[in-house]
Amino acid sequence: MLIATHSERTARNSEKIKRLLNFLKEETYSDFKTLMLLFGFRDHKSLYTLLSKVEGMGLIQKHVLESRTMKISLWGITNDVSVKPAPSVIYVPRWVG
């Protein structure tokens, strides 16, 4: 299916990005094979293009896990750097309480 107008292509692209982010919001992370099934792509290039575009936007991160026998790539939603984690050790001065 060939999309003729620029506005239709932009809308379709936004729809794919939204679908990817909603899926990753529910699943936390996913591998390439699962994402291929989600979108129903026949070739790898379409998904790699989408993933690299969204990764370039800073919305997702790629994590590569390696063991001695295999290497797997996982994609997940980027951590929000504006939210700071709670400190693991809380300092309480001796004079308090």
Number of C-alpha atoms within 10 A of each C-alpha: 3 5 10 8 8 9 10 11 13 12 11 13 13 12 12 14 17 12 14 20 18 13 17 17 12 8 11 12 16 16 14 16 11 10 17 16 10 12 13 10 12 10 9 11 10 12 18 13 11 15 21 14 14 17 17 11 10 12 16 21 19 17 13 10 10 10 7 5 5 7 9 11 13 13 19 21 22 12 11 8 7 6 7 7 7 7 7 6 6 7 7 8 7 6 5 5 5
